[in-house]
Amino acid sequence: METSSPLDRILRNTTIITFLLALALLIPYSIVSYSCVLAVGLVPAFFSAVLGLASLNASIRQSWMFLYMDLFLAVFLFSILVPFWVLTARQGWLSSSGVAMLGTYGSVPLMMDL
């Protein structure tokens, strides 16, 4: 039986915390901005949090399986963040500053999860 390192536990706990923070910020942002581009980032963040819980509670660790799943979730998050950044830069002058700040702060937990 293989035990997880302290760094692995910290990073897996971080995915859980960042999902909760992203949930609290991205739902209001999507409602206020009428845009669901960034809220789709909650899907990989949720699966990353579930994977973090599974990794912390797994008695037998298959590191290659967790590696492939983490890689897939990272690509998924990156493919959501880049269009959000492009759309935000293009429409930056159209939205109010409060909505832009909420979207920016909402993208930070996704970047941490990435």
Buried (B, 14 or more C-beta within 10 A) or exposed (E): EEEBEEEBBEBBBBBBBBBEBBBEBBEEBBEBBEBEBBBBBBEBBBBBBBBBBEBEEBEEBEEEEBEEBBEEBBEBBEEBBEEBBEBBEEEEEEBEEEBBEBBBBBBEBBEBBB
